[in-house]
Amino acid sequence: MMICSSFILNHTQEANEWTIYPWIHNNCNSLSDKDQLRAVSFPDIHPSSAGITEGFSMCAGDFVEVYNEESQESAWDAVVTCFFLDTAHNIVEYIEIISKILKDGGIWVNMGPLLYHFADAYGPDDDMSIELSLEDVKRVAYHYGFVMEMEKMIDTTYTANMVSMMQNRYRAAFWTMRKDVSRSKAKKRQ
């Protein structure tokens, strides 16, 4: 994912410059032969026209290891998590770090399901996994100083072939939360 993202961000000259055939090797659930041969061009907009400004961050590594550093504390105005929270072994730790790295008044935008990636890991060498309900995720966020500004559920797909006979859909949580200055300071005093 990182190699592809870096390539698109750093080596694209125009919108729809690159073309791939993502379904060429999959002959299941096709309505017609031409569906399997369908091309997809990307990116839909040129990256430099997307409003990406100084301070945009993308780095390889474990979220906890990279952002749970003193240098990251109160360093960010906004954090966007998309199909991300459920990748955690410990979602509480992710939320704590998001709160820690946001400036007071900072915004957290989230979109995604809670399909916990490590929920079925049972071996003796597997890290434990914490799987909270959406209700409990919001409670934890509140505990770490977040206030809900907007919330809704969105029906969506993830890497889907929209003309396939098979459609996997998510009813994903979408929200904007703000790190509340007064609640954050109150937490620091305790």
MARKERO-644074 format. One record per residue: residue number from 1; residue in three letters; x, y, z of N, C-alpha, C, O in turn. Coordinates in steps of 0.2 Angstrom, whole numbers, plus 2048, in hexadecimal, padded with zeros to 3 digits. Atoms other than C-alpha are relative to their C-alpha. Example, Ala and Ser with C-alpha at 12.3 -4.5 7.8 and 13.67 -1.06 7.14 Angstrom:
2
R     k     r   n.xx   n.yy   n.zz   ca.xx   ca.yy   ca.zz   c.xx   c.yy   c.zz   o.xx   o.yy   o.zz
R     1   ALA    804    7FA    800     83E     7EA     827    804    806    800    809    805    803
R     2   SER    7FC    7FA    7FF     844     7FB     824    7FC    805    803    7FF    80B    804
END
This chain:
190
R     k     r   n.xx   n.yy   n.zz   ca.xx   ca.yy   ca.zz   c.xx   c.yy   c.zz   o.xx   o.yy   o.zz
R     1   MET    804    7FA    800     800     800     800    804    806    800    803    80B    7FC
R     2   MET    7FC    7FA    7FF     80E     80C     805    804    801    7F9    804    807    7F7
R     3   ILE    7FD    7FF    807     817     809     7F4    7FC    803    7FB    7FE    808    7F8
R     4   CYS    805    7FD    805     808     80C     7EA    7FE    807    802    7FE    80C    7FD
R     5   SER    802    7F9    7FE     803     81C     7F4    806    805    7FE    805    80A    7FB
R     6   SER    7FA    7FC    802     815     823     7F2    800    801    7F9    802    807    7F7
R     7   PHE    7FF    800    807     815     81F     7E0    7FB    805    7FD    7FC    80A    7F9
R     8   ILE    805    7FB    802     804     828     7DD    801    807    802    801    80C    7FE
R     9   LEU    7FE    7F9    7FE     809     837     7E7    806    803    7FD    805    809    7FC
R    10   ASN    7FA    7FD    802     81A     839     7E1    802    800    7F8    806    803    7F6
R    11   HIS    7FE    802    807     81A     833     7CF    7FA    801    7FB    7FA    7FF    7F5
R    12   THR    806    7FF    805     809     839     7C7    800    807    7FE    801    80C    801
R    13   GLN    7FF    7F9    803     809     847     7BB    7F9    802    7FE    7F8    809    7FD
R    14   GLU    807    7FE    802     7F6     847     7B7    7FB    7FB    802    7FC    7F6    804
R    15   ALA    805    805    7FE     7E5     840     7BC    7FF    7FA    7FB    800    7FB    7F5
R    16   ASN    801    806    804     7E1     82F     7B6    806    7FE    7FB    805    7FB    7F6
R    17   GLU    7FA    802    804     7F3     82C     7B0    801    7F9    7FF    804    7F6    7FA
R    18   TRP    7FF    807    800     7F4     81A     7B5    7FA    7FC    7FF    7F5    7FE    801
R    19   THR    806    805    802     7E9     80B     7AF    802    7F9    803    808    7F7    801
R    20   ILE    7FF    807    7FE     7E8     7FA     7B7    7F9    7FC    7FF    7F4    7FF    7FD
R    21   TYR    806    805    801     7DC     7EB     7B5    800    7FC    806    802    7F6    806
R    22   PRO    800    803    7FA     7D8     7E6     7C6    7FC    7F9    801    7FD    7F5    805
R    23   TRP    804    806    800     7CC     7D8     7C2    802    7FB    7FB    7FF    7F6    7F9
R    24   ILE    7FE    804    806     7D6     7D0     7B4    801    7F8    802    800    7F4    7FE
R    25   HIS    7FE    807    7FD     7DB     7C0     7BF    7FA    7FD    804    7FB    7F8    807
R    26   ASN    806    803    7FD     7C9     7BE     7C6    7FB    7FF    7FC    7F8    804    7F9
R    27   ASN    806    802    804     7BC     7B5     7BC    7FA    7FE    804    7F5    7FB    801
R    28   CYS    806    802    7FC     7B0     7B3     7CA    7FB    806    801    7FD    80C    801
R    29   ASN    806    7FC    7FF     79F     7BC     7CB    800    806    7FB    7FE    80C    7FD
R    30   SER    801    7FB    805     7A1     7C6     7BB    7FA    7FF    7FC    7F8    7F9    7FB
R    31   LEU    806    800    804     792     7CB     7B1    801    7FE    7F9    7FD    7FB    7F5
R    32   SER    7FE    802    807     79B     7CA     7A1    808    800    800    80B    802    804
R    33   ASP    7F9    801    801     7AD     7C7     79A    803    807    800    809    808    803
R    34   LYS    7FD    7F9    801     7B0     7DA     797    801    803    808    805    807    809
R    35   ASP    7FF    7FD    7F9     7AE     7DD     7AA    806    7FE    803    80A    802    807
R    36   GLN    7FA    802    7FD     7BD     7D3     7AE    806    804    7FD    80B    804    800
R    37   LEU    7FB    7FC    804     7C7     7DD     7A1    7FF    808    801    803    80B    7FE
R    38   ARG    801    7F9    7FF     7C1     7EE     7A8    806    803    803    809    801    807
R    39   ALA    7FB    7FC    7FE     7CE     7FB     7AA    7FE    805    805    7F8    807    805
R    40   VAL    802    7FB    7FB     7CF     807     7B8    806    805    800    80C    803    801
R    41   SER    7FB    7FB    800     7D9     817     7B7    800    804    806    7FB    805    80A
R    42   PHE    7FF    7FC    7F9     7E0     821     7C6    806    804    7FF    80A    803    7FB
R    43   PRO    805    7FE    7FB     7E2     82C     7CF    7FB    805    7FC    7FC    807    7F7
R    44   ASP    805    7FC    803     7D2     835     7CC    801    808    800    7FE    80B    7FC
R    45   ILE    7FE    7F9    800     7DA     846     7D0    808    800    801    80A    7FB    804
R    46   HIS    7F9    800    7FF     7EC     84B     7CF    802    802    807    7FF    806    80A
R    47   PRO    7FE    7FF    7F9     7F4     84A     7E0    801    807    802    7FF    809    808
R    48   SER    7FE    7F9    7FE     7FB     85C     7E0    7FA    804    800    7FA    80A    803
R    49   SER    806    7FB    800     7E9     863     7DD    7FB    7FE    805    7F6    801    806
R    50   ALA    804    802    7FA     7E2     85A     7EC    800    804    806    7FD    802    80B
R    51   GLY    800    7FC    7FA     7E6     867     7F8    805    7FE    805    805    800    80B
R    52   ILE    7FB    803    7FB     7F4     85D     801    805    805    801    809    807    7FC
R    53   THR    7FC    7FB    7FE     7FE     869     80A    806    7FE    805    806    7F8    806
R    54   GLU    7FB    801    7FC     80D     86A     815    7FD    7FD    806    7F8    7FF    809
R    55   GLY    802    804    7FA     80B     85E     824    7FC    7FA    7FF    7FB    7F6    803
R    56   PHE    803    806    801     803     850     81B    805    7FA    802    80B    7FB    800
R    57   SER    7FC    805    7FE     80A     840     822    7FE    7F9    7FE    7F8    7F8    7FE
R    58   MET    801    806    802     80C     82F     81C    806    7FC    801    80B    7FE    7FF
R    59   CYS    7FA    803    7FF     818     823     823    7FF    7F8    801    7FA    7F6    803
R    60   ALA    800    807    7FF     81C     810     823    801    7FE    807    805    801    80A
R    61   GLY    7FF    802    7F9     81B     807     834    7FA    7FF    804    7F4    801    801
R    62   ASP    806    801    7FB     810     803     842    7FE    806    803    802    80A    805
R    63   PHE    803    7F9    7FE     804     811     847    803    801    807    804    807    809
R    64   VAL    7FE    7FF    7F9     808     80E     85A    808    802    800    809    807    804
R    65   GLU    7F9    7FF    800     81B     80E     857    802    807    7FD    806    80B    800
R    66   VAL    7FE    7FA    804     81B     81D     84B    7FD    806    804    801    80B    805
R    67   TYR    803    7FA    7FD     80F     829     854    800    800    807    7FD    805    80A
R    68   ASN    800    800    7F9     811     824     866    806    803    803    809    800    807
R    69   GLU    7FA    7FD    7FF     820     82F     867    7FF    807    803    7FA    80A    801
R    70   GLU    801    7F9    7FD     822     83F     872    800    805    7FA    7FD    80A    7FB
R    71   SER    800    7FB    805     826     849     862    7FA    801    7FC    7F9    806    7F9
R    72   GLN    806    800    804     815     845     85B    7FA    803    805    7F5    805    802
R    73   GLU    806    7FD    7FB     80B     84C     86B    7FE    806    7FE    802    80B    7FD
R    74   SER    803    7FA    802     7FF     859     866    803    803    7F9    803    809    7F9
R    75   ALA    7FD    7FE    806     807     85A     855    7FC    801    7FA    7FD    804    7F5
R    76   TRP    805    801    806     7F8     858     849    7FA    804    801    7F7    804    807
R    77   ASP    806    7FC    800     7E9     863     845    7FA    7FB    7FF    7F5    7FC    801
R    78   ALA    806    805    802     7DF     854     83E    803    7F9    7FF    809    7F8    7FD
R    79   VAL    7FE    807    802     7E0     841     83D    7FA    7FD    7FD    7F5    7FE    7FF
R    80   VAL    806    804    804     7D6     837     830    802    7F9    800    808    7F7    7FE
R    81   THR    7FF    807    800     7D4     825     832    7FB    7FD    7FC    7F5    7FE    7FD
R    82   CYS    805    803    805     7CC     81B     824    801    7F8    800    807    7F6    7FE
R    83   PHE    7FF    808    800     7C9     808     826    806    7FE    804    80A    7FA    801
R    84   PHE    7F9    801    7FD     7D7     809     833    7FF    7FE    807    803    7F9    80A
R    85   LEU    800    802    7F9     7D1     807     845    800    7F9    802    802    7F7    807
R    86   ASP    800    807    7FE     7CD     7F5     844    806    7FC    7FE    806    7F6    7FF
R    87   THR    7F9    804    801     7DF     7F1     83F    804    800    806    809    7FD    806
R    88   ALA    7FC    800    7FA     7E4     7F4     851    7FF    7F9    804    7FA    7F6    804
R    89   HIS    801    805    7FB     7E8     7E6     85D    7FD    803    806    7F9    800    80A
R    90   ASN    803    7FC    7FB     7E3     7F3     86A    7FD    807    7FE    801    80B    7FE
R    91   ILE    804    7FA    802     7D6     800     864    801    805    805    801    80B    803
R    92   VAL    800    7FB    7FB     7D7     809     874    807    804    800    807    80A    801
R    93   GLU    7F9    7FD    800     7EA     80C     872    800    805    7F9    803    80A    7FA
R    94   TYR    800    7FC    806     7E6     813     860    7FD    807    802    7FF    80C    800
R    95   ILE    804    7FA    7FE     7D9     81F     867    804    805    805    804    80B    804
R    96   GLU    7FC    7FC    7FB     7E5     825     875    805    803    7FC    806    809    7FE
R    97   ILE    7FA    7FD    804     7F3     828     868    7FD    806    7FC    800    80B    7FB
R    98   ILE    803    7FB    804     7E7     832     85D    7FE    806    804    800    80B    802
R    99   SER    801    7FA    7FB     7E2     83D     86C    806    803    801    807    809    802
R   100   LYS    7F9    7FD    7FE     7F4     83F     871    803    804    7FA    806    809    7FC
R   101   ILE    7FC    7FD    805     7FA     844     860    7FC    806    7FD    7FF    80B    7FA
R   102   LEU    804    7FB    802     7EC     850     85C    801    806    805    801    806    80B
R   103   LYS    800    7FA    7FC     7ED     862     862    7F9    801    803    7F4    7FE    801
R   104   ASP    807    7FE    7FD     7DF     869     86D    7FC    803    7FB    7FE    808    7F7
R   105   GLY    805    7FD    805     7D0     86D     862    801    7FC    7F9    7FE    7FD    7F5
R   106   GLY    7FF    804    806     7D7     860     855    7FA    7FC    7FE    7F6    7FA    802
R   107   ILE    806    804    803     7CB     856     84A    803    7F9    7FE    808    7F8    7FC
R   108   TRP    7FF    807    802     7CA     843     848    7FA    7FE    7FC    7F5    7FE    7FE
R   109   VAL    805    803    804     7C1     83D     839    801    7F9    7FF    807    7F7    7FD
R   110   ASN    7FF    808    801     7BE     82A     838    7FA    7FE    7FB    7F5    800    7FB
R   111   MET    805    804    805     7B5     81F     82B    803    7F9    800    808    7F7    7FE
R   112   GLY    7FE    807    801     7B5     80C     82C    7FC    7FC    805    7F8    7FE    809
R   113   PRO    803    805    7FC     7AE     7FC     834    804    7FE    806    80A    801    807
R   114   LEU    7FC    803    7FA     7B4     7F3     843    800    7F8    7FF    7FE    7F4    803
R   115   LEU    7FF    807    802     7B9     7E3     83A    807    7FE    803    80C    7FE    7FF
R   116   TYR    7FA    801    7FD     7C7     7DF     846    804    7FB    7FD    802    7F5    7FD
R   117   HIS    7FB    804    804     7D6     7D8     83D    803    7FA    804    804    7F5    801
R   118   PHE    7FD    805    7FC     7DC     7CE     84C    7FB    7FC    804    7FD    7F9    809
R   119   ALA    805    803    7FC     7CC     7C8     853    800    7F8    801    7FF    7F6    806
R   120   ASP    7FF    807    801     7CF     7B6     84E    807    7FD    802    808    7F7    800
R   121   ALA    7F9    802    7FF     7E1     7B5     853    800    7FC    807    7FF    800    80C
R   122   TYR    800    804    7F9     7E2     7A7     861    806    7FD    802    806    7F9    807
R   123   GLY    7FA    804    7FF     7F3     7A0     860    804    803    806    803    809    808
R   124   PRO    7FD    7FE    7FA     7FF     7A1     86F    805    806    7FE    807    80A    803
R   125   ASP    7FB    7FB    802     80B     7AD     865    7FC    806    7FD    7FF    80B    7FC
R   126   ASP    804    7FB    803     7FC     7B8     85F    7FF    806    806    7FE    804    80C
R   127   ASP    802    7FA    7FC     7FA     7CA     867    7F9    800    802    7F5    7FE    7FE
R   128   MET    807    800    7FF     7EA     7CC     870    7FD    806    7FC    800    80A    7FA
R   129   SER    803    7FB    804     7DD     7D6     868    7FA    803    804    7F6    7FF    807
R   130   ILE    806    7FD    7FD     7D0     7E2     86F    7FB    802    7FB    7FC    806    7F7
R   131   GLU    806    7FE    804     7BF     7E3     866    7FB    803    803    7F7    800    806
R   132   LEU    805    7FC    7FC     7B4     7F1     86C    7FA    801    7FB    7FB    801    7F5
R   133   SER    806    7FE    804     7A2     7F4     866    801    808    7FE    805    80B    801
R   134   LEU    7FF    7F9    802     7A0     805     85D    7FE    805    806    801    80A    807
R   135   GLU    802    7FC    7FB     797     80B     86C    806    801    805    807    806    808
R   136   ASP    7FB    800    7FB     7A6     807     877    806    804    7FD    80A    807    801
R   137   VAL    7FB    7FC    803     7B2     80F     86A    7FF    807    801    803    80B    803
R   138   LYS    801    7F9    7FF     7A9     81F     86C    801    802    807    803    808    809
R   139   ARG    7FE    7FE    7F9     7AA     81E     87F    807    801    801    809    805    805
R   140   VAL    7F9    800    7FF     7BC     81B     87E    803    807    7FD    807    80A    800
R   141   ALA    7FE    7FA    803     7BE     82A     873    7FE    806    804    802    80B    805
R   142   TYR    802    7FB    7FB     7B4     835     87F    805    800    806    807    805    808
R   143   HIS    7FC    800    7FA     7BF     82F     88D    807    803    7FE    80A    807    803
R   144   TYR    7FA    7FD    802     7CE     835     883    7FF    807    7FD    804    80A    7FA
R   145   GLY    801    7F8    801     7C7     847     881    7FC    801    7F9    7FC    807    7F7
R   146   PHE    803    7FF    806     7BD     845     871    7F9    802    801    7F5    7FF    805
R   147   VAL    807    7FE    800     7AC     84D     86E    7FE    7FF    7F8    801    801    7F4
R   148   MET    803    801    807     7A1     847     85F    7FD    806    7FD    7F9    809    800
R   149   GLU    803    7FA    803     79D     854     853    7FB    7FE    7FA    7F6    801    7F9
R   150   MET    805    802    805     795     84A     845    801    7F8    800    807    7F6    800
R   151   GLU    800    808    800     791     837     844    7FB    7FD    7FB    7F5    800    7FC
R   152   LYS    805    804    804     788     82C     837    803    7F9    7FE    809    7F8    7FE
R   153   MET    7FE    806    803     789     81B     830    7FF    800    7F8    7FB    803    7F6
R   154   ILE    7FF    800    807     78E     819     81E    800    7F9    7FD    805    7F5    7FF
R   155   ASP    7FF    806    804     78B     80A     812    805    801    7FB    805    806    7F7
R   156   THR    7FA    7FF    804     79B     808     809    803    7F9    7FE    801    7F4    801
R   157   THR    7FC    806    802     7A6     7FB     800    807    801    802    809    807    804
R   158   TYR    7F9    7FF    800     7B9     7F8     801    803    7FC    7FB    802    7F6    7FB
R   159   THR    7FD    803    805     7C3     7F4     7F2    7FB    7FC    7FC    7FC    7F6    7FB
R   160   ALA    805    804    803     7B3     7EE     7E9    800    801    7F8    802    806    7F5
R   161   ASN    802    800    807     7AF     7EA     7D7    7F9    801    7FF    7F5    7FD    801
R   162   MET    807    7FE    800     79F     7F3     7D5    7FC    7FD    7FB    7F5    7FD    7FB
R   163   VAL    804    803    805     799     7E9     7C6    800    7F8    801    7FE    7F4    7FD
R   164   SER    7FF    807    7FF     79D     7D8     7CE    7F9    7FD    803    7F5    801    805
R   165   MET    806    803    7FD     78F     7CC     7D3    800    7FF    808    7FB    7FE    80B
R   166   MET    7FF    800    7F8     796     7CC     7E5    802    807    802    807    80A    800
R   167   GLN    7FF    7F9    7FD     796     7DC     7EF    801    7FF    808    7FC    7FD    80B
R   168   ASN    7FF    800    7F9     79D     7DD     800    7FF    807    803    803    80C    800
R   169   ARG    802    7F9    7FD     796     7EC     80A    802    800    807    801    7FC    80B
R   170   TYR    800    7FE    7F9     79A     7F4     81A    7FB    805    802    7FA    80A    7FE
R   171   ARG    804    7FA    7FD     78F     7FF     825    805    803    805    806    801    80B
R   172   ALA    7FA    7FD    7FC     79E     80A     82B    7FE    806    804    7FA    80A    802
R   173   ALA    801    7FA    7FB     79F     816     839    804    806    7FD    80A    805    7FB
R   174   PHE    7FC    7FA    802     7A3     828     833    7FE    805    805    7F9    807    807
R   175   TRP    801    7FA    7FB     7A6     836     83F    805    805    800    80B    804    7FD
R   176   THR    7FB    7FB    7FE     7AF     846     843    7FF    801    807    7FA    803    80A
R   177   MET    7FF    7FF    7F9     7B5     848     855    805    806    800    809    806    7FC
R   178   ARG    7FB    7FB    7FF     7BE     857     85C    803    7FE    807    7FF    7FC    80C
R   179   LYS    7FC    800    7FA     7CB     856     86A    7FE    806    804    800    80C    802
R   180   ASP    803    7FA    7FC     7C2     861     877    806    803    805    809    7FF    809
R   181   VAL    7FA    7FD    7FC     7CF     86D     87F    7FE    800    807    803    7FD    80B
R   182   SER    801    800    7F9     7C6     86E     890    800    7F9    802    803    7F8    808
R   183   ARG    800    807    7FE     7C4     85B     891    807    7FE    800    809    7FA    804
R   184   SER    7F9    802    801     7D6     858     88B    804    803    806    808    7FF    809
R   185   LYS    7FC    7FD    7FB     7DD     864     898    7FE    7FD    807    802    7FC    80B
R   186   ALA    802    804    7F9     7D2     85C     8A6    803    7F9    800    805    7F8    806
R   187   LYS    7FD    807    800     7D9     84B     8A1    807    801    802    809    7FC    806
R   188   LYS    7F8    7FF    7FE     7EB     852     8A3    800    801    807    805    7FF    80A
R   189   ARG    800    7FF    7F9     7E7     858     8B4    7FF    7FA    805    802    7FA    80A
R   190   GLN    801    805    7FB     7E1     848     8BB    806    7FB    801    805    7F6    804
END
